Amino acid sequence: MAKFLRQVKHTIDVTSPDVDELIHSKHKKLDYAMLLLRNLLVAVAAVLFIISFFFKDIYHIFKAIAYFCGTGAYVFELLLLTDCFRKKVPHTEMFMVYCLGPLYLIMGLGYILQ
């Protein structure tokens, strides 16, 4: 069990963003917190999607929550890319965020209303 926990800790350390990577940002701590929250929401969404395969009677609840986590991750991605709406980013770079964020919200609502 200790080896597994060390492996999990190592994986988290490797995938977590480094504060030094945010050297160009004016608000490093806020960006770092948003990156961690985005990554956490994505991880929770992935786990919930996998869990939903094993619960046939309530799978739609897990998928709805997972899609809402995905929406939250895209909100943080939007904030990070636009520097909290202080920087204008071309629409060609923002297309995925603009499309998939609301789409995840709609899909989450669809699973709740099922």
C-alpha positions as CSV (number, residue, x, y, z in Angstrom):
1,M,0.0,0.0,0.0
2,A,2.9,2.4,0.8
3,K,4.3,1.8,-2.7
4,F,0.9,2.7,-4.3
5,L,0.7,5.9,-2.2
6,R,4.2,6.9,-3.2
7,Q,3.3,6.3,-6.9
8,V,0.1,8.4,-6.5
9,K,2.1,11.2,-4.8
10,H,4.8,11.0,-7.6
11,T,2.1,11.2,-10.3
12,I,0.5,14.2,-8.6
13,D,3.9,16.0,-8.3
14,V,4.7,15.4,-11.9
15,T,1.3,16.6,-13.2
16,S,0.9,19.6,-10.9
17,P,2.0,22.9,-12.4
18,D,5.1,24.5,-11.0
19,V,4.8,28.0,-9.6
20,D,8.0,28.9,-11.6
21,E,6.2,28.1,-14.8
22,L,3.9,31.1,-14.1
23,I,6.7,33.6,-14.0
24,H,5.1,35.9,-16.6
25,S,1.9,36.3,-14.8
26,K,1.0,39.3,-12.7
27,H,-0.9,37.2,-10.2
28,K,1.0,34.0,-9.8
29,K,-0.8,32.6,-6.8
30,L,-4.2,33.0,-8.3
31,D,-3.2,31.4,-11.5
32,Y,-1.6,28.5,-9.7
33,A,-4.8,28.0,-7.6
34,M,-6.9,28.1,-10.8
35,L,-4.6,25.6,-12.5
36,L,-4.9,23.2,-9.6
37,L,-8.7,23.6,-9.4
38,R,-8.9,23.0,-13.2
39,N,-6.8,19.9,-13.0
40,L,-8.8,18.7,-9.9
41,L,-12.1,19.2,-11.7
42,V,-10.9,17.3,-14.8
43,A,-9.7,14.4,-12.5
44,V,-13.0,14.3,-10.7
45,A,-14.9,14.3,-14.0
46,A,-12.8,11.4,-15.3
47,V,-13.3,9.4,-12.1
48,L,-17.1,10.0,-12.2
49,F,-17.3,9.0,-15.8
50,I,-15.6,5.7,-15.0
51,I,-17.7,5.1,-11.9
52,S,-20.9,5.7,-14.0
53,F,-20.2,2.5,-15.9
54,F,-20.7,0.4,-12.7
55,F,-24.0,1.9,-11.6
56,K,-26.7,1.2,-14.1
57,D,-29.6,2.7,-12.1
58,I,-27.9,6.1,-11.2
59,Y,-25.3,6.5,-13.9
60,H,-27.0,9.7,-15.1
61,I,-26.3,11.4,-11.8
62,F,-22.6,10.6,-12.0
63,K,-22.4,11.8,-15.6
64,A,-24.3,15.0,-14.9
65,I,-21.9,15.9,-12.1
66,A,-19.0,14.9,-14.3
67,Y,-20.2,17.2,-17.0
68,F,-20.7,20.1,-14.5
69,C,-17.1,19.5,-13.4
70,G,-16.0,19.7,-17.0
71,T,-17.9,23.0,-17.4
72,G,-16.1,24.3,-14.3
73,A,-12.8,23.2,-15.8
74,Y,-13.5,25.1,-19.0
75,V,-14.5,28.2,-16.9
76,F,-11.1,28.1,-15.3
77,E,-9.4,27.6,-18.6
78,L,-11.2,30.6,-20.0
79,L,-10.0,32.7,-17.0
80,L,-6.5,31.5,-17.4
81,L,-6.3,32.1,-21.2
82,T,-7.7,35.6,-21.0
83,D,-5.8,36.5,-17.8
84,C,-9.1,37.0,-16.0
85,F,-10.6,38.8,-19.0
86,R,-7.7,41.4,-19.1
87,K,-6.2,40.0,-22.3
88,K,-7.9,39.7,-25.7
89,V,-7.3,36.2,-27.2
90,P,-8.2,35.5,-30.8
91,H,-11.4,33.5,-31.3
92,T,-9.4,30.8,-33.2
93,E,-7.6,29.9,-30.0
94,M,-10.8,30.2,-27.9
95,F,-13.0,28.1,-30.1
96,M,-12.8,24.9,-28.0
97,V,-13.4,26.8,-24.8
98,Y,-16.4,28.7,-26.2
99,C,-18.0,25.6,-27.7
100,L,-17.3,22.8,-25.2
101,G,-17.8,24.7,-22.0
102,P,-21.5,25.5,-22.7
103,L,-22.0,22.1,-24.4
104,Y,-20.9,20.3,-21.2
105,L,-23.3,22.4,-19.2
106,I,-26.2,21.5,-21.6
107,M,-25.2,17.8,-21.5
108,G,-25.1,17.9,-17.7
109,L,-28.6,19.4,-17.6
110,G,-29.7,16.8,-20.1
111,Y,-28.6,14.0,-17.8
112,I,-30.4,15.6,-14.8
113,L,-33.6,16.0,-16.7
114,Q,-33.6,12.5,-18.0
